[in-house]
């Protein structure tokens, strides 16, 4: 799914880089590292834990691409399960 960059602040790249610096350029879930020259290592991303890029004070987490995708799959699965429960009376 493409990213809608209009929902992000203008200084998103600086925010993301600051968080990656604070995380010592390692994934906060699996510890995978990133090489500064970009030739080896892992692509690091910044994940909105609450899926709220428009929030001026978001809950953010530095994740490698693999962990970021796993997290989005988990969130999508939880949403699907929650919606399925709505089909039953009392839920």
RADAUR-V889364 format. One record per residue. OMEGA is omega as a letter, one per 40 degrees, with the letter a starting at -180 (999 if undefined). Layout:
((OMEGA) (OMEGA))
//
This chain:
((a) (a) (i) (a) (i) (i) (a) (i) (a) (a) (a) (a) (i) (i) (a) (a) (i) (i) (i) (i) (a) (i) (a) (i) (i) (i) (a) (i) (a) (i) (i) (a) (a) (i) (a) (a) (i) (a) (a) (i) (a) (i) (i) (i) (i) (a) (i) (a) (a) (i) (a) (a) (i) (i) (a) (i) (a) (i) (a) (a) (i) (a) (i) (a) (a) (i) (i) (i) (i) (a) (i) (i) (i) (a) (i) (i) (i) (i) (i) (i) (i) (i) (i) (i) (i) (i) (a) (i) (i) (i) (999))
//
